[in-house]
């Protein structure tokens, strides 16, 4: 049973560029959440996708956008990169519940460095 | 006030001792609580989840929840050097949005 997968594992970009990160959820899961983890901090919620729609969003600017495909995989796009966007980007998958609270499992992450 | 607070540590315990990790949260309506372990350079790994007041045990790990005090803890019995990691407390604040604390660094010394 494949777990959550993410690509690429590492990425180096320069300020102003755009980046796309990819995630495939665990088998049987239909919901993908994205988190940003800066060094020494806990993960911060960016947004969540279910049924190809953004369901919830954290306190992140519009430069952060996403997409979910019919096979439940997801992409995170970040435009106009800033130095402060350097972080570990984590994808978490779960099964959707209207009441919430479903356990989330994390992928290995993509480490983004913006120079 | 931060939504989820943890002591950053490091918490140092000798091998074989009990490690006690604590977490407080601000939203009284929170219903589900999670502990994740994160090794340096790796992604968070789920250790336990708890929904009801009281204790929940799984092997060497016990999660404790007190909703009245808005407090959740993780006890690790018979601590091993391989338990050395950062432990993240996460609270579901509605619709599967997890809010994390900054994590507690645990060091188990042999």
Interface residues (C-beta under 8 A of the other chain):
Chain A: X31 X33 X35 X40 X41 X42 X43 X44 X45 X48 X55 X56 X58 X88 X90 X92 X94 X96 X97 X99 X100 X101 X102 X103 X104 X105 X106 X107 X108 X109
Chain B: X4 X31 X32 X34 X36 X42 X43 X44 X45 X46 X49 X51 X88 X90 X92 X94 X95 X96 X97 X98 X99 X100 X101 X102 X103
